[in-house]
Amino acid sequence: MLRTYQIVDQQLRECPDGSGPIQMYVTPDTAERTRLLDSLQIDAHTLDSALDPEEPARIEFEPDHTALIVKRPRTSVAKDDLMFRITSVGLFLFADRLIIVLAEDSLQFAGKLFRRIGSLRDLTLRILFRSVEHFEQHLQVMNQIAGQIEAKLNRAMENRHLLNLFALEKSLVYYLNAIASNGRLLDRIRASAARMGLGSEELELLDDLAIENHQCHEVANTYSQVLAGLMDARASIVSNNLNILMKELTVVMLAIMFPSLIVALFSMNVRMPFDQEGSLIPFWIVVAGAAASSAAILMLYKHRK
């Protein structure tokens, strides 16, 4: 699917006729892919990288354009089960056009960030900025979800809650790698600013972008460490609860075993030392002995506890 835009009064306006210099390809079909490869001379491997979620962020300089692979969060769906995933975006900056290639239609040119757009290079940096903001929004959501799961675990230690925490912890690892990869990309852009023709305002935006990405990485790292510590604490709590349960079951077993032993000693298989003719006293003596043994075990356990 192809969407085209143009910069009008420093803002993006969609061009229904498809004539805009800013072209966004969402999961390009065979015809669109052929046009990108043949007409625009985009490298096939780089184009595949723009659609590959496992591809790291990078920048490549071609004779007539600059190719950037940017990492950004993928739109989460219910079937992911709290697993936040990463996707890639390809930005191909030409002298007179900007080609955007992505696997899902999740890039929105709205908000304060996309006002007062000066040039195609400026728009490219703003798209990078939007990716960082998207990461920050997802990190806030993940932190809220982790708090909700922790509250549920305090009430009920269920496997699904622990699995949800594990999914969040795994997602944070992927986010850390993606944010760090974007940080290396920004360093490469800063080092190649003259080659890309970045002006003073664009360099200032790039510096702000680098700072924002670094802060985002620090937040993700903090959340990851907290969640990892929470998982370790939960594992210790589960192990401790299991030990307590086994201890209590052992006491219950002893409280049952001693009465059974006393009753067995005076069962019909062993001659009782009490006269049983015309009296129930021997029976009640055995019952009292069994009850006393259970009470003694329980009192001893309570005293030692």
C-alpha positions as CSV (number, residue, x, y, z in Angstrom):
1,M,0.0,0.0,0.0
2,L,1.4,3.4,-1.0
3,R,0.6,6.7,0.6
4,T,2.2,10.0,-0.5
5,Y,2.6,13.3,1.3
6,Q,4.1,16.7,0.7
7,I,5.2,19.5,3.0
8,V,2.8,22.5,2.9
9,D,3.2,25.4,5.3
10,Q,5.7,23.3,7.3
11,Q,3.2,20.5,7.8
12,L,2.6,17.2,6.1
13,R,-0.4,17.0,3.8
14,E,-1.5,13.7,2.1
15,C,-1.6,13.7,-1.7
16,P,-4.5,11.6,-2.9
17,D,-3.1,11.7,-6.5
18,G,0.2,10.0,-5.3
19,S,2.4,12.9,-6.5
20,G,4.0,13.8,-3.2
21,P,7.8,13.6,-2.6
22,I,7.2,11.7,0.6
23,Q,6.2,8.1,-0.2
24,M,5.3,5.6,2.5
25,Y,5.1,1.9,1.5
26,V,3.3,-0.3,3.9
27,T,4.2,-4.0,3.2
28,P,4.9,-3.3,-0.5
29,D,3.5,-5.8,-3.0
30,T,5.4,-7.2,-5.9
31,A,4.8,-4.2,-8.2
32,E,5.8,-1.7,-5.5
33,R,8.9,-3.7,-4.6
34,T,9.9,-3.9,-8.3
35,R,9.6,-0.1,-8.5
36,L,11.7,0.4,-5.4
37,L,14.4,-1.9,-6.7
38,D,14.5,-0.9,-10.3
39,S,13.4,2.7,-10.6
40,L,14.8,4.0,-7.3
41,Q,17.8,1.7,-7.2
42,I,17.3,0.7,-3.6
43,D,19.4,-2.3,-2.5
44,A,17.4,-5.5,-2.2
45,H,19.1,-6.5,1.1
46,T,18.4,-3.0,2.6
47,L,14.8,-3.2,1.5
48,D,14.4,-6.6,3.1
49,S,16.0,-5.2,6.3
50,A,13.3,-2.5,6.5
51,L,10.7,-5.3,6.8
52,D,12.8,-7.6,9.1
53,P,12.1,-7.1,12.8
54,E,15.4,-8.8,13.7
55,E,17.5,-6.4,11.7
56,P,19.6,-4.0,13.8
57,A,19.4,-0.2,13.2
58,R,22.1,1.1,10.9
59,I,22.9,3.7,8.2
60,E,24.2,3.1,4.7
61,F,25.3,5.7,2.2
62,E,24.5,4.9,-1.4
63,P,25.5,7.0,-4.5
64,D,22.2,8.8,-4.8
65,H,20.5,8.3,-1.3
66,T,21.1,7.6,2.3
67,A,19.4,4.4,3.8
68,L,18.5,4.2,7.5
69,I,17.1,1.2,9.3
70,V,15.3,2.4,12.5
71,K,13.9,0.2,15.3
72,R,10.5,1.0,16.8
73,P,7.8,-0.8,18.9
74,R,5.3,-2.9,17.1
75,T,1.6,-2.3,17.7
76,S,0.6,-4.7,20.4
77,V,-2.4,-7.0,20.0
78,A,-4.3,-9.2,22.5
79,K,-2.9,-12.4,21.1
80,D,0.6,-11.4,22.0
81,D,-0.2,-12.1,25.7
82,L,1.7,-9.1,27.1
83,M,4.7,-9.7,24.8
84,F,5.8,-6.4,23.4
85,R,7.7,-6.8,20.1
86,I,10.0,-4.8,17.9
87,T,9.6,-3.9,14.2
88,S,11.8,-2.0,11.7
89,V,11.3,1.0,9.5
90,G,13.3,1.8,6.4
91,L,14.0,5.5,5.6
92,F,15.6,6.2,2.2
93,L,16.5,9.8,1.9
94,F,17.1,11.1,-1.6
95,A,17.8,14.7,-2.7
96,D,14.2,15.4,-3.7
97,R,12.2,12.6,-1.9
98,L,11.9,10.5,1.1
99,I,10.9,6.8,0.9
100,I,9.5,5.2,4.0
101,V,9.1,1.4,4.0
102,L,7.5,-0.4,7.0
103,A,5.7,-3.7,7.7
104,E,2.6,-2.3,9.4
105,D,0.6,0.9,9.1
106,S,1.5,2.3,12.5
107,L,3.4,5.5,11.7
108,Q,1.3,8.6,12.4
109,F,2.3,12.1,11.4
110,A,0.4,13.9,14.1
111,G,1.0,16.0,17.1
112,K,3.4,18.8,18.0
113,L,6.4,16.9,16.8
114,F,5.4,17.1,13.1
115,R,4.8,20.9,13.1
116,R,7.2,23.3,11.5
117,I,8.9,20.7,9.3
118,G,11.8,22.4,7.5
119,S,13.0,19.8,5.0
120,L,13.1,16.1,4.2
121,R,16.2,15.7,6.5
122,D,14.3,17.4,9.3
123,L,11.3,15.0,8.7
124,T,13.7,12.1,8.8
125,L,14.9,13.1,12.3
126,R,11.4,13.7,13.5
127,I,10.4,10.2,12.5
128,L,13.4,9.0,14.6
129,F,12.1,11.1,17.4
130,R,8.6,9.6,17.1
131,S,10.2,6.1,17.5
132,V,11.8,7.2,20.7
133,E,8.5,8.6,22.0
134,H,6.8,5.4,21.0
135,F,9.3,3.4,23.1
136,E,8.7,5.7,26.1
137,Q,5.0,5.3,25.8
138,H,5.3,1.5,25.7
139,L,7.7,1.6,28.7
140,Q,5.1,3.5,30.8
141,V,2.4,0.9,29.8
142,M,4.7,-2.0,30.7
143,N,5.4,-0.4,34.1
144,Q,1.7,0.0,34.8
145,I,1.0,-3.6,33.8
146,A,3.9,-4.9,36.0
147,G,2.4,-3.0,38.9
148,Q,-1.0,-4.6,38.3
149,I,0.4,-8.1,38.0
150,E,2.4,-7.6,41.2
151,A,-0.8,-6.6,43.0
152,K,-2.5,-9.8,41.7
153,L,0.5,-11.9,42.8
154,N,0.1,-10.6,46.3
155,R,-3.4,-12.0,46.4
156,A,-3.0,-15.2,44.4
157,M,0.3,-16.9,43.4
158,E,-0.8,-18.2,40.0
159,N,1.4,-19.4,37.1
160,R,-0.2,-17.2,34.5
161,H,0.8,-14.1,36.5
162,L,4.4,-15.3,36.7
163,L,4.3,-16.0,33.0
164,N,3.1,-12.5,32.3
165,L,5.9,-11.1,34.3
166,F,8.4,-13.2,32.4
167,A,6.9,-12.0,29.1
168,L,7.4,-8.4,30.2
169,E,10.9,-9.1,31.3
170,K,11.7,-10.7,28.0
171,S,10.1,-7.7,26.2
172,L,12.3,-5.3,28.1
173,V,15.4,-7.1,27.0
174,Y,14.3,-6.7,23.4
175,Y,13.5,-3.0,24.0
176,L,16.9,-2.4,25.5
177,N,18.6,-3.9,22.5
178,A,16.5,-1.9,20.1
179,I,16.9,1.4,21.9
180,A,20.7,0.8,22.1
181,S,20.7,0.0,18.4
182,N,19.0,3.3,17.7
183,G,21.5,5.1,19.8
184,R,24.4,3.7,17.7
185,L,22.5,4.9,14.6
186,L,22.2,8.4,16.1
187,D,26.0,8.4,16.7
188,R,26.6,7.5,13.1
189,I,24.3,10.2,11.9
190,R,26.1,12.7,14.2
191,A,29.4,11.7,12.8
192,S,28.1,11.9,9.2
193,A,26.3,15.2,9.7
194,A,28.3,17.0,7.1
195,R,27.9,14.2,4.6
196,M,24.1,14.3,5.0
197,G,24.0,18.1,4.8
198,L,22.5,18.7,8.2
199,G,22.0,22.3,9.2
200,S,22.3,23.9,12.6
201,E,18.7,23.4,13.5
202,E,18.8,19.8,12.4
203,L,21.9,19.3,14.4
204,E,20.2,20.8,17.4
205,L,17.2,18.4,16.9
206,L,19.7,15.5,16.6
207,D,21.3,16.4,19.9
208,D,17.9,16.5,21.6
209,L,17.0,13.2,20.0
210,A,20.3,11.6,21.2
211,I,19.6,12.8,24.8
212,E,16.0,11.6,24.7
213,N,17.1,8.2,23.4
214,H,19.7,7.9,26.1
215,Q,17.1,8.8,28.8
216,C,14.7,6.2,27.3
217,H,17.5,3.6,27.5
218,E,18.1,4.4,31.1
219,V,14.4,4.1,31.9
220,A,14.2,0.8,30.1
221,N,17.3,-0.5,31.9
222,T,15.8,0.6,35.3
223,Y,12.5,-1.2,34.6
224,S,14.4,-4.3,33.5
225,Q,16.4,-4.4,36.6
226,V,13.4,-3.9,38.9
227,L,11.4,-6.5,37.0
228,A,14.3,-9.0,37.2
229,G,14.6,-8.4,40.9
230,L,10.9,-8.8,41.3
231,M,11.1,-12.2,39.4
232,D,13.9,-13.3,41.7
233,A,12.0,-12.2,44.8
234,R,8.9,-14.1,43.6
235,A,10.9,-17.2,43.0
236,S,12.2,-17.0,46.6
237,I,8.7,-16.4,47.9
238,V,7.4,-19.4,46.0
239,S,10.2,-21.6,47.4
240,N,9.7,-20.3,50.9
241,N,5.9,-20.9,50.7
242,L,6.6,-24.4,49.5
243,N,8.9,-25.1,52.4
244,I,6.3,-23.8,54.9
245,L,3.6,-25.9,53.3
246,M,5.8,-29.1,53.4
247,K,6.6,-28.3,57.1
248,E,2.9,-28.0,57.9
249,L,2.0,-31.2,56.0
250,T,4.7,-33.0,57.9
251,V,3.2,-31.9,61.2
252,V,-0.3,-33.0,60.1
253,M,1.2,-36.4,59.0
254,L,2.8,-36.8,62.5
255,A,-0.4,-35.8,64.2
256,I,-2.2,-38.6,62.2
257,M,0.6,-41.2,62.5
258,F,0.8,-41.3,66.3
259,P,-2.9,-41.9,67.0
260,S,-2.8,-44.6,64.4
261,L,0.2,-46.1,66.1
262,I,-1.5,-46.1,69.5
263,V,-4.7,-47.6,68.1
264,A,-2.7,-50.3,66.2
265,L,-0.9,-51.3,69.4
266,F,-4.2,-52.0,71.0
267,S,-6.0,-53.5,68.0
268,M,-7.5,-56.9,67.8
269,N,-4.2,-58.3,66.5
270,V,-2.6,-57.7,70.0
271,R,-4.0,-58.9,73.3
272,M,-5.1,-55.8,75.3
273,P,-3.9,-55.6,78.9
274,F,-7.3,-54.3,80.0
275,D,-10.3,-56.3,81.1
276,Q,-12.9,-55.7,78.4
277,E,-15.9,-57.7,79.9
278,G,-18.8,-55.4,80.8
279,S,-16.8,-52.1,80.5
280,L,-16.0,-49.5,77.9
281,I,-13.2,-48.0,79.9
282,P,-10.4,-49.7,77.8
283,F,-11.9,-48.3,74.6
284,W,-12.0,-44.8,76.0
285,I,-8.4,-45.2,77.3
286,V,-7.2,-46.0,73.8
287,V,-9.2,-43.0,72.3
288,A,-7.8,-40.7,75.0
289,G,-4.3,-41.8,74.3
290,A,-4.7,-41.3,70.6
291,A,-6.2,-37.8,71.1
292,A,-3.5,-36.9,73.6
293,S,-0.7,-37.9,71.2
294,S,-2.2,-35.6,68.5
295,A,-2.6,-32.7,70.9
296,A,1.0,-33.2,72.1
297,I,2.3,-33.0,68.6
298,L,0.2,-29.9,67.7
299,M,1.2,-28.1,71.0
300,L,4.9,-28.9,70.4
301,Y,4.7,-27.5,66.9
302,K,2.9,-24.4,68.1
303,H,5.4,-23.9,70.8
304,R,8.4,-24.3,68.5
305,K,6.8,-22.1,65.9
